[in-house]
Amino acid sequence: MEVDFGIIPYPKLDEYQDSYYTFVDAHSSLMAVPVMVGEIEKVGAIIEALSYESYKTVRPAYYDVALKSKFARDDESEKMLDIIFSGIVYDFDYVFCDWIVTYVFFDNLRDGKQNFVSGVERNMAKAQARLEKVIEAFEMIDN
C-alpha cells in the first residue's frame, strides 16, 4: 500500500487514567465446544495446548513480524503497538451479556446524547436477567 499512516491507541479518558486501554472484540476471546462432546476434559486439554502453542508461535509472528516489521511505517508506530497490546481489556457485558449496557453507551455516543444513566436504568432488568443466566451457566461448569 502506498498510503502513509501511523498507529495510535485509543485516547485516555482524562489525565487521571493510568494507562491506555484497548477494547478487544468479543469474537476473539471465546471458543465454543458442542454439548454432545463426550470427552470434555480431553477437548479442554487440547484447546488449552493449542492456545498456548499459538500464543508462543502465531502471536509473535503476527505481532513482531507482520505488525511491527512489515506494516508499521515508523518507529513511533512500533512503540504505539506496544502501548496498545499492553492495555488490552475485555468488556464482560459485550462478551457475555448481549451488549445490553454496552449498546446504551454506544447509542449515546452515536446520537450525541448524554442520558447514559437513564439508558442503563431502562435496561437494568433485562441486563440483570441476562447476568443471572450467565452466572447459572458458569455454575453448571463445576457440576
C-alpha positions, 0 to 999 in steps of 0.5 A: 500500500502506498498510503502513509499512516501511523498507529495510535491507541485509543485516547485516555479518558482524562489525565487521571487514567493510568494507562491506555486501554484497548477494547478487544472484540468479543469474537476473539476471546471465546471458543465454543465446544458442542454439548454432545462432546463426550470427552470434555476434559480431553477437548479442554486439554487440547484447546488449552495446548493449542492456545498456548502453542499459538500464543508462543508461535502465531502471536509473535509472528503476527505481532513482531513480524507482520505488525511491527516489521512489515506494516508499521511505517515508523518507529513511533508506530512500533512503540504505539503497538506496544502501548496498545497490546499492553492495555488490552481489556475485555468488556464482560457485558459485550462478551457475555451479556448481549451488549445490553449496557454496552449498546446504551453507551454506544447509542449515546455516543452515536446520537450525541446524547448524554442520558447514559444513566437513564439508558442503563436504568431502562435496561437494568432488568433485562441486563440483570436477567441476562447476568443471572443466566450467565452466572447459572451457566458458569455454575453448571461448569463445576457440576 
